[in-house]
């Protein structure tokens, strides 16, 4: 796949070699024509980076930590994360004038993310990307686009993610103030219309006969002035009502609090002498791990070291080659996989959510809507109609419904919108049970706290400089 991405350059190179051979045996008349053709191909080859091709392949493969792969290796033999990184490498090698990236930091470790940030910062073409990685956005973009959830229009904000948030907050505050001011103006105009109407009535009260002329003259002037005042107020009110400032809608409130009974045991999960290999590749060697009620572990490190496999061993989706995994009775493990898997895409959101639960449909609808992940019109959609982000939210909703007291989360921040992401982060901060999380989201790691562990040579090692690691990862 890597070589296929530069196939046109390879073809140009072959054509140039053919011309070189032809020029060596050409007569004077042929040589001039061949040299002109060669110059055209050479310029095209140079403009597209052909002379630096091998260097560029090495650079990108190393930057995305793919340099251990044979360049001719079949794509179907790669893991999901490797396929995603190879796809990104292929796109970068093609050097398009406009680079379109959808969640490019998914499946990247810290080193690869920092490399990609530097690469994109110096990229000569335009880059348009979708990302929920806040730190990545801060370091790579100078303009933020947002599809407004109310107007469904594309809005543009100059600056990075922090500037976007500040502008959004100021915009919302300005909208609220302008709406309140207009409502006060409407009330004042309505009051003027009512008051002026009463004044007209009062001006027609009876007076003494000898004051008839004065009364008539006075009442005509008053009625004329009051009528003008009423008309002006009515016209102003009509102008406002024709194009009012809409009331700022209440944002979708996300409520993702975990509710689970705490475990009484002081030993929740015990892994002893775990060995695990895939073919010739040894992931774990005599690995040991003890999970207690207050354990909060953040698993970090390069891709391919066995982090996901470790969570699958604890969850029972994988078996060790040797060693034991012991889980205390009463532990309800909530596992969020790295990639969404729904066996039946024809089922609706509501059907998936209420599966294996006891209760009335109205209760399920109330709970599902209460999380704030979906609106009423969404819960009867089929899973196959949902975006990747919506499917992720459905998985989180099912996780909340299961009321786990132990959490195993594999890249939980992937694919979810920033409002949901912040709510999930807050829920995890208040979760009372043990948590093991795999993440490369530097912002999330900084908020999560807990201890940071890495898999090194088949063993788990706790980082002594946890605070330093989270700080440097987020800078």
C-alpha positions, 0 to 999 in steps of 0.5 A: 500500500505504501508503494502504491501511494507513490506509484505515479512517481515510480512510473515517472522515474521509470520513464526517465530511466528509459529516456536516459537509455534512449539518449545514450544511443540517440543521434543529434536530431533525436537527442534534442527531442529526448532532452526536452521530454526528459526535462519536462519529466524531470521537472514534474518529478522534482516538483512532486518530491521524487528525488527525496522519495526514499528519504520521505518514505523513511521519514514518514514510516519512522514518524508514525512508528511503522519502520519495522514493517516491510514495505511490500507487506500485504495490508490484510496482515496488519492490525487495525491500528497498523492499518490506520497508521499505514493509511495515514502514511499513504496519504502523507506520502501522496502530498496533496494540495489539500490534505483531508484528515478524519481523526488523525491522532486515533491509533497514534502514541505520544511520539507519533502524535508529536511528530505529526504535529510538527509535520502538519505545522510545516506542511506546504498545502492546506490541511482540513481535519476533523479532530476531538484531540484538544491539545493536537488542535491547539498545536496544529490549526489556525482556524476552527470550523463548526457546524452549528447545531441550531442553525446548521450553518458553517461558522468560522473561528480564527485561532486554535482550540483555546481561542475557539472556546473563548470566542464561543463563550463570548458569543453565547454571552453576547447572544444572551445579553442581546436577547434579554435587552430585546425582551426588555425593549418589547416589554417597554414598547407594549407598556407604552402602547397600553399607557398611551391608549389609557391617556387618550381615554382620559383626555375625553373626560367632561369639563365645564362648559366655559372650558369647551374651546380650551378642552377641544384645542387641548384634547386635539393636541394630546390625541395627536401626540399620543397617536403618534407615540402609539403608532411609533411604538407599534411600528417598532414592535412590528419591526422587532416581531418580524425579525426577533432575536431567537431565544438562546436554546438550552444546550444539550445537558450531558449527565453521565454519572456512574451509579454502582454499589461499591465493592467491600473486598480490598482485593478486586482483581489479581493477575499472577505470573501471566504469560502471553504470546502471539506467534513468535511475539511475546507480550507478557512475561511473568506479569503481575498486577493487583487491583484494589478498590481505589486503583486508578491506572493509566496505561500508556506507551507505544502501540503494539506493546499489549495494552489492549490485550491486557484489558481483554485478559482481565475482561475474559476476552483473551486467555493467558498462555499460563498464569491466573486471573482472579476476580472477586465475587460481585465485581461487575466489569464495564469494558469499553473497547477501542473500536465500536462493535455492534453485531446487528446494525438493524437494531435501533438505539433503544433496542440496543440500550435496553437489551438484557435489562428489566423494566418498562420501555418508558423507563428506558427512554427516560434514562437514555434521554437523561444521559443527554447523548441522544434526542428523542428523534434519535433513539429509534434510528438504526445503529447502521444509520449512526455516525461513529461518534453516535455509536460511541455514545451508545456504547457509553450509554450501555456502559452506564446502564450496566452500573459497573463497579470496575471500569476497563476503558480502551481509548475512551476519548476516541470519536466522541464530541467535546461536550460529551468528552468533558462530561465523561471525564467528570464522571470518571473523576467521581467514579468510586471503583477501580479504573484501568484506562488506555489513552494517548489523549494528553489532555485527558491524561492530565485530568484523569490523575491516578498512576501511570504505568507502561508495558516494558519488555512484557512487564508492567512498570509504574512511572516514578515521574507521573506528574512530569509525564502528564505535564510534558504530554500536555504541553 
